[in-house]
């Protein structure tokens, strides 16, 4: 039976520690996921490497927030195998419309070359997916996202699963019970994704990271 979800039901699921996925792009059905080991990226321990710092300083990329949300989701789904079907694409768009889903966009020569998107709920941010069409574009997006989450008062960055790419950036796995405990504490916090008044300069971003990592 096809699962019909509303944005409200989806947010309740995230608050309960589960999230939906599709088997593939053309599958009209979704299934619920509750990993025994949950991927998280410790916000206060995210470290920008020298090579990534060099890329950020170079100015080759322009960074925006919530300017091209649909484009970022499409970029994340634009691969041979994806779990983002039409139902999830629609739901994410609705959550963005009510300021619950957010994106970081990376631009190069006015072309969208990378980004990351996710859902904010209390002091928890549920990172859904990222993509890159230019070297280091997704890493730059993640660096700006972590800085924004830190400035906004978030304490939990849920990556759901761990990939080799995320592991190199400091992501780790924690037991389900530990995750649920962290989630419970995060949900009651009055965090704000848009607490930053503007996109930080490369210098501001790197200085803050050096002070916290």
C-alpha positions as CSV (number, residue, x, y, z in Angstrom):
1,X,0.0,0.0,0.0
2,X,1.3,3.5,-0.9
3,X,2.2,5.7,2.0
4,X,0.6,9.1,1.8
5,X,2.4,11.6,3.9
6,X,1.8,15.2,4.8
7,X,4.5,17.7,5.9
8,X,3.1,17.5,9.5
9,X,3.3,13.7,9.6
10,X,6.8,13.8,8.2
11,X,7.9,16.2,10.9
12,X,6.4,14.0,13.6
13,X,8.3,11.1,12.2
14,X,11.6,13.0,12.3
15,X,10.8,14.0,15.9
16,X,10.3,10.3,16.7
17,X,13.7,9.4,15.3
18,X,12.6,7.8,11.9
19,X,12.7,9.0,8.3
20,X,11.3,7.8,5.0
21,X,13.1,6.7,1.8
22,X,12.1,5.2,-1.5
23,X,13.7,2.2,-3.1
24,X,14.4,4.2,-6.3
25,X,13.3,7.3,-8.2
26,X,10.3,5.7,-9.9
27,X,9.0,3.8,-6.8
28,X,5.7,5.4,-5.7
29,X,6.1,3.8,-2.2
30,X,8.1,4.8,0.8
31,X,9.5,2.9,3.8
32,X,10.5,4.0,7.2
33,X,14.1,3.8,8.4
34,X,15.3,3.6,12.0
35,X,19.1,2.7,11.9
36,X,20.6,0.8,14.7
37,X,23.7,3.0,14.3
38,X,22.9,6.6,13.5
39,X,25.2,8.9,11.6
40,X,25.9,12.3,13.2
41,X,28.3,15.1,12.5
42,X,29.4,16.8,15.8
43,X,28.9,20.5,15.2
44,X,31.5,21.7,17.7
45,X,34.2,19.3,16.3
46,X,33.8,20.0,12.6
47,X,37.3,20.7,11.3
48,X,38.1,22.5,8.1
49,X,41.3,21.0,6.6
50,X,44.0,23.1,5.1
51,X,43.1,22.1,1.5
52,X,39.5,22.9,2.1
53,X,40.4,26.2,3.7
54,X,42.5,27.0,0.7
55,X,39.5,26.4,-1.6
56,X,37.2,28.5,0.6
57,X,39.7,31.4,0.5
58,X,40.2,31.2,-3.2
59,X,36.7,32.7,-3.9
60,X,36.0,30.3,-6.7
61,X,32.6,29.6,-5.3
62,X,29.7,31.8,-4.3
63,X,27.5,30.6,-1.4
64,X,23.8,31.3,-0.8
65,X,21.1,29.9,1.5
66,X,17.6,29.0,0.5
67,X,17.9,30.6,-2.9
68,X,17.5,27.5,-5.1
69,X,16.1,24.8,-2.8
70,X,14.4,22.8,-5.6
71,X,17.6,22.9,-7.6
72,X,19.6,21.5,-4.8
73,X,17.1,18.6,-4.2
74,X,17.1,17.9,-7.9
75,X,20.9,17.9,-7.9
76,X,20.9,15.4,-5.1
77,X,18.5,13.2,-7.0
78,X,20.3,13.5,-10.3
79,X,22.3,10.3,-10.0
80,X,21.9,6.7,-11.3
81,X,20.6,5.4,-7.9
82,X,18.5,7.7,-5.7
83,X,16.0,7.3,-2.8
84,X,14.3,10.6,-3.6
85,X,11.0,9.9,-5.5
86,X,8.3,12.4,-6.6
87,X,6.5,12.2,-3.3
88,X,9.6,13.1,-1.3
89,X,10.5,15.9,-3.7
90,X,7.0,17.4,-3.2
91,X,7.1,17.0,0.5
92,X,10.5,18.6,0.8
93,X,9.3,21.5,-1.3
94,X,6.3,22.0,1.0
95,X,8.5,21.9,4.1
96,X,10.8,24.5,2.5
97,X,7.7,26.6,1.9
98,X,6.9,26.6,5.6
99,X,10.6,27.3,6.5
100,X,11.3,23.8,7.9
101,X,13.5,22.6,5.1
102,X,16.6,24.6,4.1
103,X,19.4,24.4,1.5
104,X,22.9,25.7,1.0
105,X,23.8,26.4,-2.7
106,X,27.3,26.6,-4.2
107,X,27.7,28.6,-7.4
108,X,30.5,28.8,-9.9
109,X,30.2,31.2,-12.8
110,X,26.5,31.5,-12.1
111,X,26.0,27.7,-12.3
112,X,24.7,25.6,-9.4
113,X,27.6,23.2,-8.9
114,X,26.9,21.8,-5.4
115,X,24.7,22.0,-2.3
116,X,23.2,20.3,0.7
117,X,19.7,20.3,2.1
118,X,17.9,19.2,5.2
119,X,15.1,19.7,7.7
120,X,15.3,21.9,10.9
121,X,13.3,21.0,13.9
122,X,14.1,22.6,17.3
123,X,17.9,22.4,17.7
124,X,18.2,19.4,15.4
125,X,19.1,19.5,11.7
126,X,18.4,16.4,9.7
127,X,20.8,16.4,6.7
128,X,19.1,14.7,3.8
129,X,21.6,14.7,0.9
130,X,24.3,16.7,-0.8
131,X,25.8,16.8,-4.3
132,X,28.8,18.2,-6.1
133,X,29.5,18.9,-9.8
134,X,32.8,20.7,-9.1
135,X,35.6,19.5,-6.9
136,X,35.1,20.3,-3.2
137,X,31.7,22.0,-3.8
138,X,29.8,19.8,-1.4
139,X,32.5,20.1,1.2
140,X,32.3,23.9,1.0
141,X,28.5,23.6,1.3
142,X,28.9,21.5,4.4
143,X,31.4,23.9,6.0
144,X,29.0,26.8,5.6
145,X,26.1,24.7,6.8
146,X,27.9,23.7,10.0
147,X,28.8,27.3,10.7
148,X,25.2,28.4,10.2
149,X,23.9,25.6,12.5
150,X,26.5,26.6,15.2
151,X,25.5,30.2,15.0
152,X,21.8,29.3,15.1
153,X,22.0,27.3,18.3
154,X,21.7,23.8,16.9
155,X,23.3,21.0,18.8
156,X,22.5,17.9,16.7
157,X,23.4,17.4,13.0
158,X,21.9,14.1,11.9
159,X,23.5,12.7,8.8
160,X,21.4,9.5,9.0
161,X,24.1,7.2,7.6
162,X,27.8,7.4,7.3
163,X,29.6,7.6,4.0
164,X,33.4,7.6,3.5
165,X,33.0,11.2,2.4
166,X,31.3,12.2,5.6
167,X,33.7,10.2,7.7
168,X,36.6,12.2,6.4
169,X,34.8,15.3,7.6
170,X,34.3,14.0,11.2
171,X,31.0,12.2,11.0
172,X,30.6,9.3,13.4
173,X,28.1,6.6,14.3
174,X,26.3,6.4,17.6
175,X,23.9,3.8,19.0
176,X,20.2,4.3,18.5
177,X,19.6,4.9,22.2
178,X,22.3,7.6,22.3
179,X,20.8,9.3,19.3
180,X,17.3,9.3,20.7
181,X,18.6,10.9,23.9
182,X,20.5,13.6,21.9
183,X,17.4,14.2,19.8
184,X,15.2,14.6,22.8
185,X,17.4,17.3,24.2
186,X,17.8,19.0,20.8
187,X,14.1,19.2,19.9
188,X,13.2,21.6,22.8
189,X,15.8,24.2,21.9
190,X,14.7,27.5,20.2
191,X,17.4,27.2,17.4
192,X,17.0,29.3,14.2
193,X,18.5,28.5,10.9
194,X,18.4,32.1,9.7
195,X,19.9,33.7,12.8
196,X,22.9,34.7,10.7
197,X,22.0,38.0,9.1
198,X,24.2,37.4,6.0
199,X,26.5,34.8,4.4
200,X,29.8,35.0,6.3
201,X,33.0,35.9,4.4
202,X,35.6,33.2,4.0
203,X,37.7,34.9,6.7
204,X,34.8,34.9,9.2
205,X,34.0,31.3,8.5
206,X,37.5,30.1,8.9
207,X,38.2,32.2,12.0
208,X,35.1,30.8,13.8
209,X,36.0,27.2,12.8
210,X,39.5,27.6,14.1
211,X,38.1,28.8,17.5
212,X,35.6,25.9,17.9
213,X,37.3,22.9,16.2
